[in-house]
Amino acid sequence: MSMKAIGIILAGGNNEGRLGVLTDHRAAAALPVGSSYRAIDFTLSNMSNSGIGKVAVLTQYNSRSLRDHLTSSKWWDFGRKHGGLFVFTPFTSSTDSNWFRGTADSIYQNMTYLLRSNEEYVVITSGDSIYKMDYHKLVERHEEKGADITIAYQRMYRDDLNNFGIMEMDEGGRLLEFEEKPEHPKTNEASLGIYVISRTLLIDILNEIIPQGGFDFVKDILIAKRKELKIYGYEFKGYWNTLSTGVSAYYNVNMDFLKKEVRDAFINEYPYIETKAKDEPPAKYNKDADVRDSLVGSGTIFNGKVEHSIIFRKVYTGEGSVVKNSILMEGCRIGKDCVVENAILDKEVVLSDGQQIIGKSIHDLAILKKGTRL
């Protein structure tokens, strides 16, 4: 079932370094999640499952790993006949290889994508949030209210509201005020960075603000035009989380996948979240392996103990080793008698026998960058 909208996924940044070494060599949208996914798979699957057949991914920073991942667009059913998946980077899409100066600028620099489409609406999202949403409902709400822009939001009960755009709306749901990362949030209604806007209106606004130096979607469109445009909120009540607020957010999202209700929502309830499939043997548990409350990727071999952890593909653990409350990315090799606790090991970390990597707590994790050998 197709929809009268095209998609734009802002998969630009490394989130101002808040993810530390985890985004030294990859965009946040390419971060591995839940033992078999990457962050962007969730938004891509939402687009495809909502019947949006044409999606542009706007990347910028360290986008090679993201591009490699996206070359398999068939997994999300954006085959050529559906209009397809387009990946734009500043170096291929701009004449003077300007880095995008902001979210609005990145869309502006790919204006031909908007001009060559004829769908009525544009659904704009970011590539580093983990959720499952039917964008039809967002567009329905948009039409119902006769809105210029509709913003998906969630009432959040968390102590880091100052990481979000906080909305104040009237009884009818119309936006009155929007504060970006306020020190003292006035409400707990936080923008999810998911918007719908008419394609022609978006083109007009960009043509107006960019020449005047307005490069940011939130600051220069939502906040600057909140009075003149009819901007409405759409409340989303499902699971939503983002990796972008920092390492502990990345850790918590992964650990959420150990909860049955979270896993069921993504893996066992239609429509499913799709990812690029890998041809690898199933995980193997040797005779002394003891693995519990963990998610495990394909091609992994266990000889030791693993508890409450997320293990990605092709990981090896040696005899007598203990892994607890940790995330081990693809290709990690843990030697004999090692202890890994409260830790994130990026790809291809190798620990020789007897090494101990122990974070103080799950709020103060030990992190080893990609390819570390100890």
One Martini backbone bead per residue (centre of mass of N, CA, C, O) as a GRO file, in nm:
protein
  374
    1MET     BB    1   0.092   0.039   0.027
    2SER     BB    2   0.072   0.357  -0.068
    3MET     BB    3   0.200   0.693  -0.030
    4LYS     BB    4   0.174   1.060  -0.022
    5ALA     BB    5   0.499   1.017   0.039
    6ILE     BB    6   0.812   1.120   0.131
    7GLY     BB    7   1.146   1.057   0.245
    8ILE     BB    8   1.355   1.180   0.523
    9ILE     BB    9   1.686   1.101   0.646
   10LEU     BB   10   1.871   1.219   0.916
   11ALA     BB   11   2.223   1.096   0.907
   12GLY     BB   12   2.456   1.281   0.978
   13GLY     BB   13   2.582   1.268   1.264
   14ASN     BB   14   2.780   1.240   1.583
   15ASN     BB   15   2.665   1.411   1.810
   16GLU     BB   16   2.891   1.601   1.926
   17GLY     BB   17   3.054   1.358   2.073
   18ARG     BB   18   2.862   1.197   2.282
   19LEU     BB   19   2.976   0.897   2.172
   20GLY     BB   20   3.256   0.908   2.112
   21VAL     BB   21   3.426   0.636   1.991
   22LEU     BB   22   3.166   0.518   1.850
   23THR     BB   23   3.189   0.784   1.629
   24ASP     BB   24   3.471   0.790   1.485
   25HIS     BB   25   3.375   0.559   1.235
   26ARG     BB   26   3.062   0.655   1.262
   27ALA     BB   27   2.750   0.695   1.234
   28ALA     BB   28   2.489   0.684   1.445
   29ALA     BB   29   2.300   0.529   1.237
   30ALA     BB   30   2.526   0.276   1.236
   31LEU     BB   31   2.466   0.164   1.496
   32PRO     BB   32   2.453  -0.105   1.687
   33VAL     BB   33   2.148  -0.311   1.752
   34GLY     BB   34   2.022  -0.589   1.904
   35SER     BB   35   2.250  -0.795   1.751
   36SER     BB   36   2.124  -0.714   1.423
   37TYR     BB   37   2.127  -0.404   1.408
   38ARG     BB   38   2.068  -0.078   1.293
   39ALA     BB   39   1.942   0.215   1.361
   40ILE     BB   40   1.821   0.278   1.066
   41ASP     BB   41   1.625   0.032   1.034
   42PHE     BB   42   1.377   0.152   1.175
   43THR     BB   43   1.310   0.387   0.983
   44LEU     BB   44   1.310   0.229   0.720
   45SER     BB   45   1.084   0.033   0.800
   46ASN     BB   46   0.870   0.247   0.848
   47MET     BB   47   0.860   0.349   0.564
   48SER     BB   48   0.794   0.085   0.422
   49ASN     BB   49   0.543   0.003   0.608
   50SER     BB   50   0.396   0.290   0.520
   51GLY     BB   51   0.440   0.321   0.195
   52ILE     BB   52   0.722   0.447   0.144
   53GLY     BB   53   0.904   0.442  -0.173
   54LYS     BB   54   1.072   0.720  -0.111
   55VAL     BB   55   1.414   0.762   0.003
   56ALA     BB   56   1.623   0.989   0.181
   57VAL     BB   57   1.966   0.985   0.276
   58LEU     BB   58   2.132   1.213   0.492
   59THR     BB   59   2.469   1.252   0.491
   60GLN     BB   60   2.817   1.307   0.636
   61TYR     BB   61   2.938   1.147   0.873
   62ASN     BB   62   3.093   0.876   0.841
   63SER     BB   63   2.931   0.715   0.580
   64ARG     BB   64   3.045   0.439   0.488
   65SER     BB   65   2.898   0.232   0.672
   66LEU     BB   66   2.622   0.325   0.577
   67ARG     BB   67   2.647   0.274   0.276
   68ASP     BB   68   2.705  -0.024   0.288
   69HIS     BB   69   2.435  -0.096   0.422
   70LEU     BB   70   2.243   0.049   0.192
   71THR     BB   71   2.305  -0.126  -0.068
   72SER     BB   72   2.065  -0.324   0.057
   73SER     BB   73   1.761  -0.222  -0.016
   74LYS     BB   74   1.595  -0.489  -0.040
   75TRP     BB   75   1.530  -0.529   0.266
   76TRP     BB   76   1.317  -0.264   0.241
   77ASP     BB   77   1.173  -0.250  -0.041
   78PHE     BB   78   1.353  -0.037  -0.242
   79GLY     BB   79   1.313  -0.091  -0.517
   80ARG     BB   80   1.314   0.052  -0.812
   81LYS     BB   81   0.995   0.027  -0.856
   82HIS     BB   82   0.958   0.219  -0.580
   83GLY     BB   83   1.195   0.451  -0.632
   84GLY     BB   84   1.367   0.428  -0.372
   85LEU     BB   85   1.701   0.465  -0.254
   86PHE     BB   86   1.874   0.754  -0.131
   87VAL     BB   87   2.219   0.860  -0.113
   88PHE     BB   88   2.341   1.156   0.046
   89THR     BB   89   2.625   1.357   0.000
   90PRO     BB   90   2.804   1.637  -0.015
   91PHE     BB   91   3.009   1.522  -0.238
   92THR     BB   92   2.766   1.448  -0.450
   93SER     BB   93   2.553   1.710  -0.415
   94SER     BB   94   2.775   1.935  -0.426
   95THR     BB   95   2.960   2.162  -0.590
   96ASP     BB   96   3.154   2.264  -0.324
   97SER     BB   97   3.173   2.059  -0.096
   98ASN     BB   98   2.976   2.125   0.119
   99TRP     BB   99   2.894   2.119   0.416
  100PHE     BB  100   2.651   2.086   0.605
  101ARG     BB  101   2.502   2.349   0.809
  102GLY     BB  102   2.233   2.179   0.837
  103THR     BB  103   1.929   2.040   0.816
  104ALA     BB  104   1.810   2.235   0.606
  105ASP     BB  105   2.055   2.238   0.418
  106SER     BB  106   2.054   1.936   0.340
  107ILE     BB  107   1.787   1.961   0.187
  108TYR     BB  108   1.856   2.193  -0.004
  109GLN     BB  109   2.100   2.040  -0.147
  110ASN     BB  110   1.843   1.824  -0.229
  111MET     BB  111   1.611   1.960  -0.403
  112THR     BB  112   1.566   1.770  -0.647
  113TYR     BB  113   1.414   1.557  -0.487
  114LEU     BB  114   1.164   1.740  -0.445
  115LEU     BB  115   1.113   1.831  -0.746
  116ARG     BB  116   1.091   1.521  -0.865
  117SER     BB  117   0.849   1.504  -0.701
  118ASN     BB  118   0.472   1.444  -0.638
  119GLU     BB  119   0.421   1.427  -0.363
  120GLU     BB  120   0.264   1.591  -0.102
  121TYR     BB  121   0.461   1.470   0.118
  122VAL     BB  122   0.694   1.502   0.402
  123VAL     BB  123   0.895   1.276   0.584
  124ILE     BB  124   1.083   1.364   0.873
  125THR     BB  125   1.384   1.212   1.000
  126SER     BB  126   1.586   1.022   1.199
  127GLY     BB  127   1.862   0.769   1.228
  128ASP     BB  128   1.875   0.737   1.583
  129SER     BB  129   1.595   0.590   1.627
  130ILE     BB  130   1.388   0.368   1.839
  131TYR     BB  131   1.109   0.255   1.650
  132LYS     BB  132   0.744   0.213   1.580
  133MET     BB  133   0.580   0.367   1.296
  134ASP     BB  134   0.282   0.497   1.154
  135TYR     BB  135   0.275   0.753   0.922
  136HIS     BB  136  -0.023   0.772   0.855
  137LYS     BB  137  -0.117   0.895   1.128
  138LEU     BB  138   0.039   1.154   1.097
  139VAL     BB  139  -0.099   1.247   0.831
  140GLU     BB  140  -0.387   1.244   0.932
  141ARG     BB  141  -0.349   1.460   1.148
  142HIS     BB  142  -0.252   1.679   0.954
  143GLU     BB  143  -0.520   1.693   0.789
  144GLU     BB  144  -0.727   1.733   1.013
  145LYS     BB  145  -0.577   2.021   1.103
  146GLY     BB  146  -0.449   2.179   0.871
  147ALA     BB  147  -0.144   2.162   0.863
  148ASP     BB  148   0.188   2.253   0.805
  149ILE     BB  149   0.300   2.112   1.071
  150THR     BB  150   0.401   1.794   1.213
  151ILE     BB  151   0.475   1.671   1.547
  152ALA     BB  152   0.625   1.427   1.707
  153TYR     BB  153   0.540   1.315   2.042
  154GLN     BB  154   0.637   1.273   2.396
  155ARG     BB  155   0.572   1.171   2.711
  156MET     BB  156   0.829   1.221   2.949
  157TYR     BB  157   0.998   1.005   3.203
  158ARG     BB  158   1.282   1.186   3.240
  159ASP     BB  159   1.606   1.337   3.331
  160ASP     BB  160   1.677   1.441   3.003
  161LEU     BB  161   1.501   1.681   2.871
  162ASN     BB  162   1.749   1.875   2.785
  163ASN     BB  163   1.785   1.697   2.502
  164PHE     BB  164   1.520   1.837   2.400
  165GLY     BB  165   1.232   1.926   2.239
  166ILE     BB  166   1.004   2.151   2.387
  167MET     BB  167   0.648   2.152   2.415
  168GLU     BB  168   0.380   2.392   2.365
  169MET     BB  169   0.025   2.350   2.388
  170ASP     BB  170  -0.284   2.354   2.312
  171GLU     BB  171  -0.578   2.187   2.333
  172GLY     BB  172  -0.555   2.127   2.007
  173GLY     BB  173  -0.224   2.096   1.956
  174ARG     BB  174  -0.099   2.368   1.921
  175LEU     BB  175   0.179   2.540   1.879
  176LEU     BB  176   0.347   2.780   2.088
  177GLU     BB  177   0.615   2.638   2.202
  178PHE     BB  178   0.982   2.601   2.136
  179GLU     BB  179   1.243   2.426   2.308
  180GLU     BB  180   1.584   2.385   2.286
  181LYS     BB  181   1.731   2.245   2.531
  182PRO     BB  182   1.623   2.311   2.814
  183GLU     BB  183   1.702   2.365   3.140
  184HIS     BB  184   1.375   2.432   3.202
  185PRO     BB  185   1.126   2.250   3.153
  186LYS     BB  186   0.772   2.307   3.107
  187THR     BB  187   0.750   2.022   2.986
  188ASN     BB  188   0.707   1.659   2.872
  189GLU     BB  189   0.693   1.745   2.562
  190ALA     BB  190   0.870   1.565   2.320
  191SER     BB  191   1.041   1.575   2.050
  192LEU     BB  192   1.120   1.321   1.784
  193GLY     BB  193   1.204   1.427   1.498
  194ILE     BB  194   0.907   1.410   1.356
  195TYR     BB  195   0.784   1.509   1.031
  196VAL     BB  196   0.519   1.692   0.858
  197ILE     BB  197   0.515   1.823   0.515
  198SER     BB  198   0.470   1.998   0.255
  199ARG     BB  199   0.652   2.004  -0.025
  200THR     BB  200   0.602   2.297  -0.122
  201LEU     BB  201   0.649   2.436   0.149
  202LEU     BB  202   0.939   2.344   0.189
  203ILE     BB  203   1.054   2.479  -0.059
  204ASP     BB  204   0.973   2.769   0.014
  205ILE     BB  205   1.118   2.792   0.286
  206LEU     BB  206   1.405   2.730   0.192
  207ASN     BB  207   1.420   2.962  -0.022
  208GLU     BB  208   1.400   3.174   0.208
  209ILE     BB  209   1.616   3.099   0.447
  210ILE     BB  210   1.897   3.029   0.329
  211PRO     BB  211   1.983   3.311   0.213
  212GLN     BB  212   1.954   3.418   0.531
  213GLY     BB  213   2.103   3.182   0.714
  214GLY     BB  214   1.899   2.933   0.743
  215PHE     BB  215   1.994   2.588   0.854
  216ASP     BB  216   1.769   2.509   1.073
  217PHE     BB  217   1.488   2.343   1.138
  218VAL     BB  218   1.424   2.427   1.427
  219LYS     BB  219   1.517   2.726   1.448
  220ASP     BB  220   1.428   2.840   1.140
  221ILE     BB  221   1.131   2.711   1.156
  222LEU     BB  222   0.982   2.625   1.414
  223ILE     BB  223   1.058   2.874   1.590
  224ALA     BB  224   1.039   3.118   1.390
  225LYS     BB  225   0.731   2.996   1.274
  226ARG     BB  226   0.517   2.934   1.507
  227LYS     BB  227   0.308   3.168   1.447
  228GLU     BB  228   0.250   3.154   1.127
  229LEU     BB  229   0.231   2.858   1.161
  230LYS     BB  230   0.064   2.545   1.157
  231ILE     BB  231   0.150   2.370   1.445
  232TYR     BB  232   0.144   2.024   1.532
  233GLY     BB  233   0.071   1.758   1.741
  234TYR     BB  234   0.174   1.402   1.779
  235GLU     BB  235   0.097   1.139   1.974
  236PHE     BB  236   0.331   0.897   2.097
  237LYS     BB  237   0.306   0.564   2.273
  238GLY     BB  238   0.539   0.411   2.209
  239TYR     BB  239   0.835   0.299   2.164
  240TRP     BB  240   1.110   0.531   2.248
  241ASN     BB  241   1.446   0.595   2.132
  242THR     BB  242   1.782   0.726   2.171
  243LEU     BB  243   2.136   0.753   2.096
  244SER     BB  244   2.225   1.070   2.096
  245THR     BB  245   2.274   1.140   2.419
  246GLY     BB  246   2.469   0.883   2.460
  247VAL     BB  247   2.616   0.609   2.597
  248SER     BB  248   2.384   0.535   2.791
  249ALA     BB  249   2.169   0.526   2.575
  250TYR     BB  250   2.295   0.303   2.408
  251TYR     BB  251   2.290   0.093   2.631
  252ASN     BB  252   1.984   0.099   2.705
  253VAL     BB  253   1.867   0.019   2.435
  254ASN     BB  254   1.999  -0.256   2.422
  255MET     BB  255   1.883  -0.365   2.696
  256ASP     BB  256   1.583  -0.348   2.610
  257PHE     BB  257   1.605  -0.615   2.429
  258LEU     BB  258   1.566  -0.801   2.693
  259LYS     BB  259   1.280  -0.717   2.675
  260LYS     BB  260   1.002  -0.860   2.576
  261GLU     BB  261   0.822  -0.615   2.481
  262VAL     BB  262   1.033  -0.491   2.294
  263ARG     BB  263   1.098  -0.731   2.114
  264ASP     BB  264   0.814  -0.790   2.017
  265ALA     BB  265   0.757  -0.522   1.872
  266PHE     BB  266   0.996  -0.576   1.654
  267ILE     BB  267   0.989  -0.910   1.599
  268ASN     BB  268   0.667  -1.031   1.660
  269GLU     BB  269   0.529  -0.771   1.526
  270TYR     BB  270   0.342  -0.657   1.297
  271PRO     BB  271   0.558  -0.493   1.150
  272TYR     BB  272   0.880  -0.544   1.071
  273ILE     BB  273   1.219  -0.533   1.124
  274GLU     BB  274   1.468  -0.469   0.897
  275THR     BB  275   1.767  -0.626   0.760
  276LYS     BB  276   2.072  -0.712   0.673
  277ALA     BB  277   2.166  -1.006   0.569
  278LYS     BB  278   2.354  -1.291   0.694
  279ASP     BB  279   2.591  -1.551   0.610
  280GLU     BB  280   2.569  -1.754   0.893
  281PRO     BB  281   2.617  -1.935   1.137
  282PRO     BB  282   2.512  -2.034   1.408
  283ALA     BB  283   2.536  -2.040   1.720
  284LYS     BB  284   2.784  -2.167   1.960
  285TYR     BB  285   2.775  -2.411   2.236
  286ASN     BB  286   2.986  -2.516   2.440
  287LYS     BB  287   3.017  -2.723   2.713
  288ASP     BB  288   3.095  -2.453   2.911
  289ALA     BB  289   2.865  -2.293   2.841
  290ASP     BB  290   2.694  -1.983   2.985
  291VAL     BB  291   2.387  -1.850   2.865
  292ARG     BB  292   2.209  -1.551   2.981
  293ASP     BB  293   2.016  -1.296   2.918
  294SER     BB  294   2.068  -1.289   2.587
  295LEU     BB  295   2.192  -1.161   2.284
  296VAL     BB  296   2.264  -1.331   1.963
  297GLY     BB  297   2.469  -1.363   1.709
  298SER     BB  298   2.592  -1.480   1.439
  299GLY     BB  299   2.884  -1.682   1.453
  300THR     BB  300   2.902  -1.756   1.748
  301ILE     BB  301   3.139  -1.851   2.022
  302PHE     BB  302   3.106  -2.045   2.323
  303ASN     BB  303   3.299  -2.106   2.649
  304GLY     BB  304   3.154  -1.918   2.846
  305LYS     BB  305   3.020  -1.662   3.032
  306VAL     BB  306   2.685  -1.512   2.995
  307GLU     BB  307   2.527  -1.196   3.109
  308HIS     BB  308   2.335  -0.954   3.033
  309SER     BB  309   2.378  -0.937   2.697
  310ILE     BB  310   2.514  -0.802   2.387
  311ILE     BB  311   2.568  -1.003   2.096
  312PHE     BB  312   2.725  -1.013   1.814
  313ARG     BB  313   2.886  -1.103   1.553
  314LYS     BB  314   3.151  -1.310   1.560
  315VAL     BB  315   3.197  -1.407   1.852
  316TYR     BB  316   3.453  -1.488   2.105
  317THR     BB  317   3.477  -1.719   2.383
  318GLY     BB  318   3.660  -1.830   2.637
  319GLU     BB  319   3.763  -2.014   2.876
  320GLY     BB  320   3.654  -1.882   3.185
  321SER     BB  321   3.479  -1.660   3.090
  322VAL     BB  322   3.328  -1.328   3.173
  323VAL     BB  323   3.007  -1.182   3.082
  324LYS     BB  324   2.865  -0.858   3.190
  325ASN     BB  325   2.674  -0.602   3.116
  326SER     BB  326   2.728  -0.615   2.788
  327ILE     BB  327   2.883  -0.501   2.475
  328LEU     BB  328   2.947  -0.696   2.177
  329MET     BB  329   3.083  -0.657   1.893
  330GLU     BB  330   3.184  -0.741   1.609
  331GLY     BB  331   3.460  -0.968   1.633
  332CYS     BB  332   3.509  -1.038   1.912
  333ARG     BB  333   3.789  -1.149   2.135
  334ILE     BB  334   3.788  -1.372   2.409
  335GLY     BB  335   3.973  -1.498   2.626
  336LYS     BB  336   4.086  -1.661   2.874
  337ASP     BB  337   3.991  -1.564   3.186
  338CYS     BB  338   3.800  -1.332   3.144
  339VAL     BB  339   3.670  -0.995   3.231
  340VAL     BB  340   3.342  -0.856   3.146
  341GLU     BB  341   3.214  -0.542   3.279
  342ASN     BB  342   3.049  -0.278   3.213
  343ALA     BB  343   3.070  -0.289   2.876
  344ILE     BB  344   3.210  -0.161   2.562
  345LEU     BB  345   3.279  -0.339   2.259
  346ASP     BB  346   3.397  -0.286   1.985
  347LYS     BB  347   3.504  -0.380   1.708
  348GLU     BB  348   3.759  -0.606   1.711
  349VAL     BB  349   3.819  -0.689   1.995
  350VAL     BB  350   4.119  -0.803   2.176
  351LEU     BB  351   4.161  -1.049   2.433
  352SER     BB  352   4.374  -1.172   2.625
  353ASP     BB  353   4.448  -1.369   2.856
  354GLY     BB  354   4.323  -1.242   3.170
  355GLN     BB  355   4.154  -1.005   3.113
  356GLN     BB  356   4.022  -0.682   3.252
  357ILE     BB  357   3.692  -0.534   3.197
  358ILE     BB  358   3.579  -0.280   3.431
  359GLY     BB  359   3.314  -0.116   3.517
  360LYS     BB  360   3.176   0.049   3.774
  361SER     BB  361   2.905   0.082   3.599
  362ILE     BB  362   2.626   0.141   3.399
  363HIS     BB  363   2.715   0.463   3.434
  364ASP     BB  364   3.036   0.357   3.416
  365LEU     BB  365   3.181   0.267   3.146
  366ALA     BB  366   3.366   0.054   2.963
  367ILE     BB  367   3.561   0.157   2.667
  368LEU     BB  368   3.638   0.003   2.352
  369LYS     BB  369   3.783   0.052   2.071
  370LYS     BB  370   3.827  -0.020   1.770
  371GLY     BB  371   4.075  -0.274   1.758
  372THR     BB  372   4.153  -0.345   2.028
  373ARG     BB  373   4.460  -0.464   2.199
  374LEU     BB  374   4.532  -0.672   2.508
   0.00000   0.00000   0.00000
